[in-house]
Amino acid sequence: MGEHARSTSNGSIVMRPVKHISRAISDGYYGATYLPDQSDPLGAAVTEAVRHGPFFLALRDIWTCARMFTLFPGVLTPFWTTNPLDEFYLGWGPNIFGLFLLTFATVFEIFVLIACIPLFLFLPGPVSVSLFIFGQVLIHIICFPMQGPSKVWSKTPTDPEEIAKHESTSTERWFFLNGCCVSGHNLQHNVDLLSETFGRPIFAIHNRTYGVFGDLFECILQRSFDLFTEETRVCYEYVKAYCTDPDVKKVILVAHSQGCIMASQILDQLYVDLPAEAVGKLEVYTFGNAASHFNNPLRKLSKAPASIDAQDMPPIENGGTEILGSSSSQSTAPKPVISEMLPERVIAHIEHYCNSQDMVTRWGALYSAKSILSNRFCGHIFINEGASGHMLNQHYLSEMFPIHGRRAGDGHIQGTSSDYKHHMVTFLDRVVNLDTATVTQRDVNAVHQLAVMRHESAPVDPADHSHAAHTAPVDDVHHVKSKTEQEDLHLTLGEGRRLTSKDLSGAEGSRISVVMVHNHTEQYKGRTVRQLSRLWRYLDGASPDS
């Protein structure tokens, strides 16, 4: 059923059967959930910034984060570790000092936030603003010893075999964007472990930390107001230089936490500034993704009858013109293979790895991809079910991609690793549970958005006053339909009954399976994370293209 793989010194991949997988499946529980890349061959999905103003997005971010704050312990746990490379290792002086400063800065920020309300209410404006600025200066002073150098390289290997691996990948550039609450020495440990795990030299620009709430505030500004921090601007220049260098054949962008927001901003700008061929050198892999969107433009629009949605959706008409759907229900065209299942995009490979109990991913990638259905969030999402923790080394790399010869969660208290919770089946060898409910809802939403687009692009008829957009506020233009269009968009079952919200949610007892069969997702069922992931093929210096 499953396979286990390891890379040999010459880069080939050796596969051998894995035990315990049949046991995990027979127990009726999947240890990993998979959400395929967004199937949007006609470009109906857009980022939320197109449809909502920055203040609305910021308020929604704050409200969503507050609602999820009960999950905050899941950011830190499992906490105890004996691995010196882990973020919460307490056996090394600089690590303890950094954790102390980070805790002190966070507590001080809470005090400043609480004090701000009476200060602004009862003190003169210039006085309260001066005190607030003074508080910010103190936070910068407290966090200054944690910052470390701006540019960080992974340590140079001394083992001849490791040196050979690095030399064999000289045409690749691996760039890392760190996340929230990462000190200078933690960043050094991040790039060192990434280098040891994937057998490549890693370069990073330090995304400086200003405490938990300082970093969270910066994340909201980046997500809602598209704020380019100094670190983002510097990183952009490096990534752009790599993409335009003819001697560089591949650029691997690895991002974690807040670094994923930076990566999203960098990609948005690269799409504007560079041709698709140059940006196409990129591959993007994220952990604990905090971004609100992830763009990856189509290289071309698919024709409706041949598109994925057309194969899966019943025909829908608007004013006598078919919007989406197969022209013939008895199509004799061969089913596409798995590599043809998704539309061709500028970047061929984007993958996101999330822990299901990590508050940051629940607020970031999982909320943006699963709850905001019209949002553009490209990339394959792999969710480690039941796993908590947000630290890159301690909770992601050691659990999902442990170094060869080590078990997942090496150095953690026995029984806390995700493998232990899933019958000792490693993350890569777990059979995925395909998130068909989200796929279904996204496809239905795409049909609705496409119908609105086709209505707006139709020739103007001055005598037609049926469309509600004539009198609707500007913000509602994407969500309104004429009475006729509303009737056209109601999907029905074979016997003519309309689908309810329960059906579209994929909830137990829903009838969605009767009307919608996702042929392109059938290919993913019964597969393991290893069979769907690309990143693991880089382990130990191997190449997925060899």
Secondary structure, 3 states (H helix, E strand, C coil): CCEEEEECCCCCEEEEECCCHHHHHHCCCCCEEEECCCCCCCCCCECHHHCCCHHHHHHHHHHHHHHCHHHCHHHHCCCCECCCCCCCCCCCHHHHHHHHHHHHHHHHHHHHHHHHHHHHHHCCHHHHHHHHHHHHHHHHHHHHHHCCCCEEECCCCCCHHHHHHHHHCCCEEEEEECCCCCCHHHHHHHHHHHHHHHCCCEEEECCCCCHHHHHHHHHHHHHHHCCCCHHHHHHHHHHHHHHHCCCCCEEEEEEECHHHHHHHHHHHHHHHHCCHHHHCCEEEEEECCCCCCECCCECCCCCHHHCHHHHHCCCEEECCEEEECCCCCCCCCCCCCHHHCCCCECCCEEEEEEECCCHHHHHCHHHHHHCCCCECECCEEEEECCCCCCCHHHHHHHHHCCCCCCCCCCCECCCCCHHHHCCCCCHHHCEEEECHHHHHHHHHHHHHHHHHHHHHHCCCCCCCCCCHHHCCCHHHCCCCCCHHHHHHHCCECCCCCECCHHHHHCCCCCCHHHHCCCHHHHCCCCCEHHHHCCHHHHHHHCCCCC
